[in-house]
């Protein structure tokens, strides 16, 4: 990143209910409380619902034969 003080957090959930349970959990609420004193501005977020059934193979990379 061009901004040395920018951090990226990526989370993935099995479904919307799992994400909801995470946001409503005590550990998430504690994390928000802990992080609120360490940020200079409200974070940006991208929320995408991308249902998949497991991992797929990466097309651009494979083992040498």
mmCIF file as Biopython writes it, N, C-alpha, C and O atoms, coordinates in Angstrom:
data_model
#
loop_
_atom_site.group_PDB
_atom_site.id
_atom_site.type_symbol
_atom_site.label_atom_id
_atom_site.label_alt_id
_atom_site.label_comp_id
_atom_site.label_asym_id
_atom_site.label_entity_id
_atom_site.label_seq_id
_atom_site.pdbx_PDB_ins_code
_atom_site.Cartn_x
_atom_site.Cartn_y
_atom_site.Cartn_z
_atom_site.occupancy
_atom_site.B_iso_or_equiv
_atom_site.auth_seq_id
_atom_site.auth_asym_id
_atom_site.pdbx_PDB_model_num
ATOM 1   N N  . UNK A ? 1  ? 0.830   -1.190  0.000   1.0 0.0 1  A 1 
ATOM 2   C CA . UNK A ? 1  ? 0.000   0.000   0.000   1.0 0.0 1  A 1 
ATOM 3   C C  . UNK A ? 1  ? 0.869   1.246   0.000   1.0 0.0 1  A 1 
ATOM 4   O O  . UNK A ? 1  ? 1.988   1.241   0.514   1.0 0.0 1  A 1 
ATOM 5   N N  . UNK A ? 2  ? 0.358   2.273   -0.562  1.0 0.0 2  A 1 
ATOM 6   C CA . UNK A ? 2  ? 1.069   3.544   -0.577  1.0 0.0 2  A 1 
ATOM 7   C C  . UNK A ? 2  ? 0.963   4.273   0.751   1.0 0.0 2  A 1 
ATOM 8   O O  . UNK A ? 2  ? 1.710   5.222   0.991   1.0 0.0 2  A 1 
ATOM 9   N N  . UNK A ? 3  ? 0.059   3.856   1.610   1.0 0.0 3  A 1 
ATOM 10  C CA . UNK A ? 3  ? -0.148  4.482   2.906   1.0 0.0 3  A 1 
ATOM 11  C C  . UNK A ? 3  ? 0.356   3.543   4.001   1.0 0.0 3  A 1 
ATOM 12  O O  . UNK A ? 3  ? -0.296  2.539   4.290   1.0 0.0 3  A 1 
ATOM 13  N N  . UNK A ? 4  ? 1.491   3.844   4.609   1.0 0.0 4  A 1 
ATOM 14  C CA . UNK A ? 4  ? 2.091   2.922   5.569   1.0 0.0 4  A 1 
ATOM 15  C C  . UNK A ? 4  ? 1.256   2.696   6.828   1.0 0.0 4  A 1 
ATOM 16  O O  . UNK A ? 4  ? 1.468   1.704   7.524   1.0 0.0 4  A 1 
ATOM 17  N N  . UNK A ? 5  ? 0.337   3.563   7.132   1.0 0.0 5  A 1 
ATOM 18  C CA . UNK A ? 5  ? -0.498  3.393   8.325   1.0 0.0 5  A 1 
ATOM 19  C C  . UNK A ? 5  ? -1.887  2.866   8.002   1.0 0.0 5  A 1 
ATOM 20  O O  . UNK A ? 5  ? -2.810  2.998   8.806   1.0 0.0 5  A 1 
ATOM 21  N N  . UNK A ? 6  ? -2.036  2.265   6.818   1.0 0.0 6  A 1 
ATOM 22  C CA . UNK A ? 6  ? -3.297  1.670   6.417   1.0 0.0 6  A 1 
ATOM 23  C C  . UNK A ? 6  ? -3.214  0.159   6.609   1.0 0.0 6  A 1 
ATOM 24  O O  . UNK A ? 6  ? -2.246  -0.476  6.191   1.0 0.0 6  A 1 
ATOM 25  N N  . UNK A ? 7  ? -4.221  -0.400  7.234   1.0 0.0 7  A 1 
ATOM 26  C CA . UNK A ? 7  ? -4.276  -1.839  7.476   1.0 0.0 7  A 1 
ATOM 27  C C  . UNK A ? 7  ? -5.510  -2.410  6.794   1.0 0.0 7  A 1 
ATOM 28  O O  . UNK A ? 7  ? -6.546  -1.750  6.712   1.0 0.0 7  A 1 
ATOM 29  N N  . UNK A ? 8  ? -5.395  -3.632  6.308   1.0 0.0 8  A 1 
ATOM 30  C CA . UNK A ? 8  ? -6.488  -4.308  5.636   1.0 0.0 8  A 1 
ATOM 31  C C  . UNK A ? 8  ? -6.858  -5.531  6.461   1.0 0.0 8  A 1 
ATOM 32  O O  . UNK A ? 8  ? -5.999  -6.328  6.840   1.0 0.0 8  A 1 
ATOM 33  N N  . UNK A ? 9  ? -8.137  -5.663  6.730   1.0 0.0 9  A 1 
ATOM 34  C CA . UNK A ? 9  ? -8.662  -6.819  7.460   1.0 0.0 9  A 1 
ATOM 35  C C  . UNK A ? 9  ? -9.647  -7.519  6.547   1.0 0.0 9  A 1 
ATOM 36  O O  . UNK A ? 9  ? -10.588 -6.898  6.054   1.0 0.0 9  A 1 
ATOM 37  N N  . UNK A ? 10 ? -9.443  -8.788  6.319   1.0 0.0 10 A 1 
ATOM 38  C CA . UNK A ? 10 ? -10.310 -9.577  5.457   1.0 0.0 10 A 1 
ATOM 39  C C  . UNK A ? 10 ? -10.945 -10.671 6.297   1.0 0.0 10 A 1 
ATOM 40  O O  . UNK A ? 10 ? -10.248 -11.425 6.977   1.0 0.0 10 A 1 
ATOM 41  N N  . UNK A ? 11 ? -12.259 -10.755 6.248   1.0 0.0 11 A 1 
ATOM 42  C CA . UNK A ? 11 ? -12.972 -11.801 6.967   1.0 0.0 11 A 1 
ATOM 43  C C  . UNK A ? 11 ? -13.869 -12.534 5.990   1.0 0.0 11 A 1 
ATOM 44  O O  . UNK A ? 11 ? -14.361 -11.943 5.029   1.0 0.0 11 A 1 
ATOM 45  N N  . UNK A ? 12 ? -14.080 -13.799 6.227   1.0 0.0 12 A 1 
ATOM 46  C CA . UNK A ? 12 ? -14.993 -14.591 5.419   1.0 0.0 12 A 1 
ATOM 47  C C  . UNK A ? 12 ? -15.877 -15.429 6.319   1.0 0.0 12 A 1 
ATOM 48  O O  . UNK A ? 12 ? -15.420 -15.961 7.330   1.0 0.0 12 A 1 
ATOM 49  N N  . UNK A ? 13 ? -17.140 -15.545 5.953   1.0 0.0 13 A 1 
ATOM 50  C CA . UNK A ? 13 ? -18.097 -16.302 6.744   1.0 0.0 13 A 1 
ATOM 51  C C  . UNK A ? 13 ? -18.834 -17.286 5.864   1.0 0.0 13 A 1 
ATOM 52  O O  . UNK A ? 13 ? -19.020 -17.038 4.673   1.0 0.0 13 A 1 
ATOM 53  N N  . UNK A ? 14 ? -19.249 -18.385 6.428   1.0 0.0 14 A 1 
ATOM 54  C CA . UNK A ? 14 ? -19.945 -19.428 5.668   1.0 0.0 14 A 1 
ATOM 55  C C  . UNK A ? 14 ? -21.248 -18.925 5.069   1.0 0.0 14 A 1 
ATOM 56  O O  . UNK A ? 14 ? -21.640 -19.349 3.982   1.0 0.0 14 A 1 
ATOM 57  N N  . UNK A ? 15 ? -21.918 -18.023 5.774   1.0 0.0 15 A 1 
ATOM 58  C CA . UNK A ? 15 ? -23.179 -17.477 5.288   1.0 0.0 15 A 1 
ATOM 59  C C  . UNK A ? 15 ? -23.513 -16.228 6.092   1.0 0.0 15 A 1 
ATOM 60  O O  . UNK A ? 15 ? -22.788 -15.863 7.017   1.0 0.0 15 A 1 
ATOM 61  N N  . UNK A ? 16 ? -24.616 -15.574 5.734   1.0 0.0 16 A 1 
ATOM 62  C CA . UNK A ? 16 ? -25.006 -14.331 6.404   1.0 0.0 16 A 1 
ATOM 63  C C  . UNK A ? 16 ? -25.262 -14.546 7.882   1.0 0.0 16 A 1 
ATOM 64  O O  . UNK A ? 16 ? -24.958 -13.673 8.694   1.0 0.0 16 A 1 
ATOM 65  N N  . UNK A ? 17 ? -25.811 -15.680 8.242   1.0 0.0 17 A 1 
ATOM 66  C CA . UNK A ? 17 ? -26.070 -15.964 9.656   1.0 0.0 17 A 1 
ATOM 67  C C  . UNK A ? 17 ? -24.775 -16.059 10.458  1.0 0.0 17 A 1 
ATOM 68  O O  . UNK A ? 17 ? -24.718 -15.612 11.604  1.0 0.0 17 A 1 
ATOM 69  N N  . UNK A ? 18 ? -23.749 -16.633 9.866   1.0 0.0 18 A 1 
ATOM 70  C CA . UNK A ? 18 ? -22.452 -16.718 10.550  1.0 0.0 18 A 1 
ATOM 71  C C  . UNK A ? 18 ? -21.858 -15.327 10.737  1.0 0.0 18 A 1 
ATOM 72  O O  . UNK A ? 18 ? -21.282 -15.041 11.787  1.0 0.0 18 A 1 
ATOM 73  N N  . UNK A ? 19 ? -21.987 -14.462 9.739   1.0 0.0 19 A 1 
ATOM 74  C CA . UNK A ? 19 ? -21.519 -13.087 9.870   1.0 0.0 19 A 1 
ATOM 75  C C  . UNK A ? 19 ? -22.281 -12.335 10.933  1.0 0.0 19 A 1 
ATOM 76  O O  . UNK A ? 19 ? -21.695 -11.580 11.709  1.0 0.0 19 A 1 
ATOM 77  N N  . UNK A ? 20 ? -23.586 -12.536 10.975  1.0 0.0 20 A 1 
ATOM 78  C CA . UNK A ? 20 ? -24.438 -11.896 11.986  1.0 0.0 20 A 1 
ATOM 79  C C  . UNK A ? 20 ? -24.029 -12.353 13.386  1.0 0.0 20 A 1 
ATOM 80  O O  . UNK A ? 20 ? -23.923 -11.537 14.302  1.0 0.0 20 A 1 
ATOM 81  N N  . UNK A ? 21 ? -23.803 -13.642 13.550  1.0 0.0 21 A 1 
ATOM 82  C CA . UNK A ? 21 ? -23.387 -14.175 14.849  1.0 0.0 21 A 1 
ATOM 83  C C  . UNK A ? 21 ? -22.049 -13.564 15.276  1.0 0.0 21 A 1 
ATOM 84  O O  . UNK A ? 21 ? -21.853 -13.254 16.451  1.0 0.0 21 A 1 
ATOM 85  N N  . UNK A ? 22 ? -21.145 -13.394 14.333  1.0 0.0 22 A 1 
ATOM 86  C CA . UNK A ? 22 ? -19.840 -12.794 14.625  1.0 0.0 22 A 1 
ATOM 87  C C  . UNK A ? 22 ? -20.003 -11.359 15.120  1.0 0.0 22 A 1 
ATOM 88  O O  . UNK A ? 22 ? -19.423 -10.979 16.137  1.0 0.0 22 A 1 
ATOM 89  N N  . UNK A ? 23 ? -20.799 -10.558 14.391  1.0 0.0 23 A 1 
ATOM 90  C CA . UNK A ? 23 ? -20.986 -9.147  14.748  1.0 0.0 23 A 1 
ATOM 91  C C  . UNK A ? 23 ? -21.692 -8.995  16.094  1.0 0.0 23 A 1 
ATOM 92  O O  . UNK A ? 23 ? -21.479 -8.010  16.801  1.0 0.0 23 A 1 
ATOM 93  N N  . UNK A ? 24 ? -22.518 -9.955  16.442  1.0 0.0 24 A 1 
ATOM 94  C CA . UNK A ? 24 ? -23.245 -9.897  17.710  1.0 0.0 24 A 1 
ATOM 95  C C  . UNK A ? 24 ? -22.492 -10.540 18.866  1.0 0.0 24 A 1 
ATOM 96  O O  . UNK A ? 24 ? -22.974 -10.528 19.998  1.0 0.0 24 A 1 
ATOM 97  N N  . UNK A ? 25 ? -21.313 -11.104 18.598  1.0 0.0 25 A 1 
ATOM 98  C CA . UNK A ? 25 ? -20.569 -11.822 19.636  1.0 0.0 25 A 1 
ATOM 99  C C  . UNK A ? 25 ? -19.855 -10.877 20.605  1.0 0.0 25 A 1 
ATOM 100 O O  . UNK A ? 25 ? -19.565 -9.726  20.280  1.0 0.0 25 A 1 
ATOM 101 N N  . UNK A ? 26 ? -19.586 -11.391 21.787  1.0 0.0 26 A 1 
ATOM 102 C CA . UNK A ? 26 ? -18.862 -10.612 22.791  1.0 0.0 26 A 1 
ATOM 103 C C  . UNK A ? 26 ? -17.451 -10.273 22.322  1.0 0.0 26 A 1 
ATOM 104 O O  . UNK A ? 26 ? -16.965 -9.172  22.580  1.0 0.0 26 A 1 
ATOM 105 N N  . UNK A ? 27 ? -16.782 -11.212 21.631  1.0 0.0 27 A 1 
ATOM 106 C CA . UNK A ? 27 ? -15.403 -10.934 21.199  1.0 0.0 27 A 1 
ATOM 107 C C  . UNK A ? 27 ? -15.368 -9.832  20.144  1.0 0.0 27 A 1 
ATOM 108 O O  . UNK A ? 27 ? -14.413 -9.055  20.111  1.0 0.0 27 A 1 
ATOM 109 N N  . UNK A ? 28 ? -16.376 -9.743  19.285  1.0 0.0 28 A 1 
ATOM 110 C CA . UNK A ? 28 ? -16.430 -8.679  18.296  1.0 0.0 28 A 1 
ATOM 111 C C  . UNK A ? 28 ? -16.644 -7.333  18.986  1.0 0.0 28 A 1 
ATOM 112 O O  . UNK A ? 28 ? -15.971 -6.351  18.673  1.0 0.0 28 A 1 
ATOM 113 N N  . UNK A ? 29 ? -17.574 -7.297  19.916  1.0 0.0 29 A 1 
ATOM 114 C CA . UNK A ? 29 ? -17.848 -6.062  20.655  1.0 0.0 29 A 1 
ATOM 115 C C  . UNK A ? 29 ? -16.618 -5.613  21.436  1.0 0.0 29 A 1 
ATOM 116 O O  . UNK A ? 29 ? -16.331 -4.418  21.500  1.0 0.0 29 A 1 
ATOM 117 N N  . UNK A ? 30 ? -15.890 -6.553  22.028  1.0 0.0 30 A 1 
ATOM 118 C CA . UNK A ? 30 ? -14.654 -6.217  22.743  1.0 0.0 30 A 1 
ATOM 119 C C  . UNK A ? 30 ? -13.600 -5.689  21.778  1.0 0.0 30 A 1 
ATOM 120 O O  . UNK A ? 30 ? -12.859 -4.765  22.112  1.0 0.0 30 A 1 
ATOM 121 N N  . UNK A ? 31 ? -13.530 -6.267  20.592  1.0 0.0 31 A 1 
ATOM 122 C CA . UNK A ? 31 ? -12.584 -5.797  19.581  1.0 0.0 31 A 1 
ATOM 123 C C  . UNK A ? 31 ? -12.882 -4.373  19.140  1.0 0.0 31 A 1 
ATOM 124 O O  . UNK A ? 31 ? -11.966 -3.567  18.973  1.0 0.0 31 A 1 
ATOM 125 N N  . UNK A ? 32 ? -14.155 -4.062  18.951  1.0 0.0 32 A 1 
ATOM 126 C CA . UNK A ? 32 ? -14.534 -2.697  18.590  1.0 0.0 32 A 1 
ATOM 127 C C  . UNK A ? 32 ? -14.103 -1.715  19.671  1.0 0.0 32 A 1 
ATOM 128 O O  . UNK A ? 32 ? -13.564 -0.648  19.377  1.0 0.0 32 A 1 
ATOM 129 N N  . UNK A ? 33 ? -14.341 -2.080  20.904  1.0 0.0 33 A 1 
ATOM 130 C CA . UNK A ? 33 ? -13.958 -1.214  22.026  1.0 0.0 33 A 1 
ATOM 131 C C  . UNK A ? 33 ? -12.446 -1.006  22.045  1.0 0.0 33 A 1 
ATOM 132 O O  . UNK A ? 33 ? -11.978 0.115   22.242  1.0 0.0 33 A 1 
ATOM 133 N N  . UNK A ? 34 ? -11.686 -2.069  21.845  1.0 0.0 34 A 1 
ATOM 134 C CA . UNK A ? 34 ? -10.225 -1.971  21.866  1.0 0.0 34 A 1 
ATOM 135 C C  . UNK A ? 34 ? -9.696  -1.153  20.692  1.0 0.0 34 A 1 
ATOM 136 O O  . UNK A ? 34 ? -8.752  -0.379  20.851  1.0 0.0 34 A 1 
ATOM 137 N N  . UNK A ? 35 ? -10.294 -1.320  19.520  1.0 0.0 35 A 1 
ATOM 138 C CA . UNK A ? 35 ? -9.806  -0.619  18.331  1.0 0.0 35 A 1 
ATOM 139 C C  . UNK A ? 35 ? -10.223 0.837   18.269  1.0 0.0 35 A 1 
ATOM 140 O O  . UNK A ? 35 ? -9.563  1.632   17.600  1.0 0.0 35 A 1 
ATOM 141 N N  . UNK A ? 36 ? -11.304 1.213   18.949  1.0 0.0 36 A 1 
ATOM 142 C CA . UNK A ? 36 ? -11.817 2.577   18.825  1.0 0.0 36 A 1 
ATOM 143 C C  . UNK A ? 36 ? -10.801 3.625   19.274  1.0 0.0 36 A 1 
ATOM 144 O O  . UNK A ? 36 ? -10.817 4.749   18.772  1.0 0.0 36 A 1 
ATOM 145 N N  . UNK A ? 37 ? -9.930  3.280   20.197  1.0 0.0 37 A 1 
ATOM 146 C CA . UNK A ? 37 ? -8.904  4.218   20.644  1.0 0.0 37 A 1 
ATOM 147 C C  . UNK A ? 37 ? -7.666  4.235   19.771  1.0 0.0 37 A 1 
ATOM 148 O O  . UNK A ? 37 ? -6.765  5.047   19.983  1.0 0.0 37 A 1 
ATOM 149 N N  . UNK A ? 38 ? -7.614  3.344   18.789  1.0 0.0 38 A 1 
ATOM 150 C CA . UNK A ? 38 ? -6.412  3.222   17.956  1.0 0.0 38 A 1 
ATOM 151 C C  . UNK A ? 38 ? -6.609  3.713   16.533  1.0 0.0 38 A 1 
ATOM 152 O O  . UNK A ? 38 ? -5.698  3.607   15.712  1.0 0.0 38 A 1 
ATOM 153 N N  . UNK A ? 39 ? -7.793  4.252   16.225  1.0 0.0 39 A 1 
ATOM 154 C CA . UNK A ? 39 ? -8.059  4.701   14.861  1.0 0.0 39 A 1 
ATOM 155 C C  . UNK A ? 39 ? -8.211  6.213   14.813  1.0 0.0 39 A 1 
ATOM 156 O O  . UNK A ? 39 ? -8.644  6.845   15.777  1.0 0.0 39 A 1 
ATOM 157 N N  . UNK A ? 40 ? -7.843  6.778   13.665  1.0 0.0 40 A 1 
ATOM 158 C CA . UNK A ? 40 ? -7.945  8.232   13.476  1.0 0.0 40 A 1 
ATOM 159 C C  . UNK A ? 40 ? -9.242  8.616   12.773  1.0 0.0 40 A 1 
ATOM 160 O O  . UNK A ? 40 ? -9.658  9.773   12.835  1.0 0.0 40 A 1 
ATOM 161 N N  . UNK A ? 41 ? -9.884  7.661   12.107  1.0 0.0 41 A 1 
ATOM 162 C CA . UNK A ? 41 ? -11.114 7.937   11.376  1.0 0.0 41 A 1 
ATOM 163 C C  . UNK A ? 41 ? -11.942 6.657   11.318  1.0 0.0 41 A 1 
ATOM 164 O O  . UNK A ? 41 ? -11.439 5.563   11.577  1.0 0.0 41 A 1 
ATOM 165 N N  . UNK A ? 42 ? -13.215 6.811   10.976  1.0 0.0 42 A 1 
ATOM 166 C CA . UNK A ? 42 ? -14.082 5.649   10.824  1.0 0.0 42 A 1 
ATOM 167 C C  . UNK A ? 42 ? -13.589 4.809   9.648   1.0 0.0 42 A 1 
ATOM 168 O O  . UNK A ? 42 ? -13.374 5.343   8.560   1.0 0.0 42 A 1 
ATOM 169 N N  . UNK A ? 43 ? -13.406 3.494   9.850   1.0 0.0 43 A 1 
ATOM 170 C CA . UNK A ? 43 ? -12.921 2.635   8.773   1.0 0.0 43 A 1 
ATOM 171 C C  . UNK A ? 43 ? -13.897 2.539   7.603   1.0 0.0 43 A 1 
ATOM 172 O O  . UNK A ? 43 ? -15.106 2.696   7.770   1.0 0.0 43 A 1 
ATOM 173 N N  . UNK A ? 44 ? -13.350 2.280   6.424   1.0 0.0 44 A 1 
ATOM 174 C CA . UNK A ? 44 ? -14.145 1.982   5.233   1.0 0.0 44 A 1 
ATOM 175 C C  . UNK A ? 44 ? -14.382 0.487   5.187   1.0 0.0 44 A 1 
ATOM 176 O O  . UNK A ? 44 ? -13.575 -0.290  5.698   1.0 0.0 44 A 1 
ATOM 177 N N  . UNK A ? 45 ? -15.483 0.079   4.579   1.0 0.0 45 A 1 
ATOM 178 C CA . UNK A ? 45 ? -15.807 -1.347  4.519   1.0 0.0 45 A 1 
ATOM 179 C C  . UNK A ? 45 ? -16.403 -1.691  3.161   1.0 0.0 45 A 1 
ATOM 180 O O  . UNK A ? 45 ? -17.125 -0.890  2.567   1.0 0.0 45 A 1 
ATOM 181 N N  . UNK A ? 46 ? -16.098 -2.875  2.683   1.0 0.0 46 A 1 
ATOM 182 C CA . UNK A ? 46 ? -16.757 -3.455  1.520   1.0 0.0 46 A 1 
ATOM 183 C C  . UNK A ? 46 ? -17.362 -4.757  2.014   1.0 0.0 46 A 1 
ATOM 184 O O  . UNK A ? 46 ? -16.652 -5.609  2.548   1.0 0.0 46 A 1 
ATOM 185 N N  . UNK A ? 47 ? -18.651 -4.917  1.843   1.0 0.0 47 A 1 
ATOM 186 C CA . UNK A ? 47 ? -19.338 -6.125  2.282   1.0 0.0 47 A 1 
ATOM 187 C C  . UNK A ? 47 ? -19.914 -6.801  1.047   1.0 0.0 47 A 1 
ATOM 188 O O  . UNK A ? 47 ? -20.760 -6.231  0.359   1.0 0.0 47 A 1 
ATOM 189 N N  . UNK A ? 48 ? -19.458 -8.010  0.769   1.0 0.0 48 A 1 
ATOM 190 C CA . UNK A ? 48 ? -19.876 -8.721  -0.436  1.0 0.0 48 A 1 
ATOM 191 C C  . UNK A ? 48 ? -20.399 -10.096 -0.051  1.0 0.0 48 A 1 
ATOM 192 O O  . UNK A ? 48 ? -19.758 -10.820 0.711   1.0 0.0 48 A 1 
ATOM 193 N N  . UNK A ? 49 ? -21.544 -10.448 -0.570  1.0 0.0 49 A 1 
ATOM 194 C CA . UNK A ? 49 ? -22.090 -11.787 -0.400  1.0 0.0 49 A 1 
ATOM 195 C C  . UNK A ? 49 ? -21.694 -12.590 -1.627  1.0 0.0 49 A 1 
ATOM 196 O O  . UNK A ? 49 ? -22.247 -12.396 -2.710  1.0 0.0 49 A 1 
ATOM 197 N N  . UNK A ? 50 ? -20.739 -13.488 -1.458  1.0 0.0 50 A 1 
ATOM 198 C CA . UNK A ? 50 ? -20.226 -14.273 -2.580  1.0 0.0 50 A 1 
ATOM 199 C C  . UNK A ? 50 ? -20.309 -15.756 -2.237  1.0 0.0 50 A 1 
ATOM 200 O O  . UNK A ? 50 ? -19.314 -16.359 -1.835  1.0 0.0 50 A 1 
ATOM 201 N N  . UNK A ? 51 ? -21.483 -16.342 -2.392  1.0 0.0 51 A 1 
ATOM 202 C CA . UNK A ? 51 ? -21.631 -17.749 -2.029  1.0 0.0 51 A 1 
ATOM 203 C C  . UNK A ? 51 ? -20.771 -18.664 -2.911  1.0 0.0 51 A 1 
ATOM 204 O O  . UNK A ? 51 ? -20.798 -18.575 -4.139  1.0 0.0 51 A 1 
ATOM 205 N N  . UNK A ? 52 ? -20.029 -19.519 -2.271  1.0 0.0 52 A 1 
ATOM 206 C CA . UNK A ? 52 ? -19.195 -20.492 -2.966  1.0 0.0 52 A 1 
ATOM 207 C C  . UNK A ? 52 ? -19.297 -21.832 -2.255  1.0 0.0 52 A 1 
ATOM 208 O O  . UNK A ? 52 ? -19.730 -21.900 -1.104  1.0 0.0 52 A 1 
ATOM 209 N N  . UNK A ? 53 ? -18.904 -22.884 -2.933  1.0 0.0 53 A 1 
ATOM 210 C CA . UNK A ? 53 ? -18.908 -24.215 -2.350  1.0 0.0 53 A 1 
ATOM 211 C C  . UNK A ? 53 ? -17.470 -24.728 -2.310  1.0 0.0 53 A 1 
ATOM 212 O O  . UNK A ? 53 ? -17.072 -25.544 -3.140  1.0 0.0 53 A 1 
ATOM 213 N N  . UNK A ? 54 ? -16.702 -24.248 -1.347  1.0 0.0 54 A 1 
ATOM 214 C CA . UNK A ? 54 ? -15.312 -24.671 -1.212  1.0 0.0 54 A 1 
ATOM 215 C C  . UNK A ? 54 ? -14.367 -23.849 -2.067  1.0 0.0 54 A 1 
ATOM 216 O O  . UNK A ? 54 ? -14.775 -22.904 -2.742  1.0 0.0 54 A 1 
ATOM 217 N N  . UNK A ? 55 ? -13.122 -24.218 -2.027  1.0 0.0 55 A 1 
ATOM 218 C CA . UNK A ? 55 ? -12.060 -23.519 -2.755  1.0 0.0 55 A 1 
ATOM 219 C C  . UNK A ? 55 ? -11.973 -24.049 -4.171  1.0 0.0 55 A 1 
ATOM 220 O O  . UNK A ? 55 ? -12.215 -25.231 -4.415  1.0 0.0 55 A 1 
ATOM 221 N N  . UNK A ? 56 ? -11.627 -23.175 -5.107  1.0 0.0 56 A 1 
ATOM 222 C CA . UNK A ? 56 ? -11.360 -23.576 -6.482  1.0 0.0 56 A 1 
ATOM 223 C C  . UNK A ? 56 ? -9.868  -23.462 -6.767  1.0 0.0 56 A 1 
ATOM 224 O O  . UNK A ? 56 ? -9.136  -22.819 -6.014  1.0 0.0 56 A 1 
ATOM 225 N N  . UNK A ? 57 ? -9.424  -24.076 -7.838  1.0 0.0 57 A 1 
ATOM 226 C CA . UNK A ? 57 ? -8.014  -24.002 -8.203  1.0 0.0 57 A 1 
ATOM 227 C C  . UNK A ? 57 ? -7.675  -22.628 -8.762  1.0 0.0 57 A 1 
ATOM 228 O O  . UNK A ? 57 ? -8.493  -22.016 -9.448  1.0 0.0 57 A 1 
ATOM 229 N N  . UNK A ? 58 ? -6.480  -22.144 -8.473  1.0 0.0 58 A 1 
ATOM 230 C CA . UNK A ? 58 ? -5.992  -20.884 -9.017  1.0 0.0 58 A 1 
ATOM 231 C C  . UNK A ? 58 ? -5.544  -21.123 -10.453 1.0 0.0 58 A 1 
ATOM 232 O O  . UNK A ? 58 ? -4.701  -21.984 -10.704 1.0 0.0 58 A 1 
ATOM 233 N N  . UNK A ? 59 ? -6.088  -20.383 -11.377 1.0 0.0 59 A 1 
ATOM 234 C CA . UNK A ? 59 ? -5.796  -20.608 -12.797 1.0 0.0 59 A 1 
ATOM 235 C C  . UNK A ? 59 ? -4.403  -20.147 -13.192 1.0 0.0 59 A 1 
ATOM 236 O O  . UNK A ? 59 ? -3.824  -20.695 -14.130 1.0 0.0 59 A 1 
ATOM 237 N N  . UNK A ? 60 ? -3.851  -19.158 -12.507 1.0 0.0 60 A 1 
ATOM 238 C CA . UNK A ? 60 ? -2.591  -18.542 -12.922 1.0 0.0 60 A 1 
ATOM 239 C C  . UNK A ? 60 ? -1.332  -19.260 -12.414 1.0 0.0 60 A 1 
ATOM 240 O O  . UNK A ? 60 ? -0.226  -18.927 -12.839 1.0 0.0 60 A 1 
ATOM 241 N N  . UNK A ? 61 ? -1.484  -20.244 -11.506 1.0 0.0 61 A 1 
ATOM 242 C CA . UNK A ? 61 ? -0.300  -20.858 -10.919 1.0 0.0 61 A 1 
ATOM 243 C C  . UNK A ? 61 ? -0.510  -22.348 -10.723 1.0 0.0 61 A 1 
ATOM 244 O O  . UNK A ? 61 ? -1.532  -22.782 -10.191 1.0 0.0 61 A 1 
ATOM 245 N N  . UNK A ? 62 ? 0.472   -23.123 -11.158 1.0 0.0 62 A 1 
ATOM 246 C CA . UNK A ? 62 ? 0.436   -24.571 -10.944 1.0 0.0 62 A 1 
ATOM 247 C C  . UNK A ? 62 ? 1.870   -25.065 -10.736 1.0 0.0 62 A 1 
ATOM 248 O O  . UNK A ? 62 ? 2.811   -24.359 -11.098 1.0 0.0 62 A 1 
ATOM 249 N N  . UNK A ? 63 ? 2.060   -26.244 -10.170 1.0 0.0 63 A 1 
ATOM 250 C CA . UNK A ? 63 ? 3.403   -26.758 -9.923  1.0 0.0 63 A 1 
ATOM 251 C C  . UNK A ? 63 ? 4.150   -27.054 -11.240 1.0 0.0 63 A 1 
ATOM 252 O O  . UNK A ? 63 ? 3.547   -27.421 -12.248 1.0 0.0 63 A 1 
ATOM 253 N N  . UNK A ? 64 ? 5.465   -26.883 -11.192 1.0 0.0 64 A 1 
ATOM 254 C CA . UNK A ? 64 ? 6.282   -27.257 -12.343 1.0 0.0 64 A 1 
ATOM 255 C C  . UNK A ? 64 ? 6.278   -28.763 -12.487 1.0 0.0 64 A 1 
ATOM 256 O O  . UNK A ? 64 ? 6.281   -29.496 -11.498 1.0 0.0 64 A 1 
ATOM 257 N N  . UNK A ? 65 ? 6.269   -29.215 -13.730 1.0 0.0 65 A 1 
ATOM 258 C CA . UNK A ? 65 ? 6.273   -30.670 -13.975 1.0 0.0 65 A 1 
ATOM 259 C C  . UNK A ? 65 ? 7.660   -31.197 -14.138 1.0 0.0 65 A 1 
ATOM 260 O O  . UNK A ? 65 ? 7.844   -32.396 -14.350 1.0 0.0 65 A 1 
#
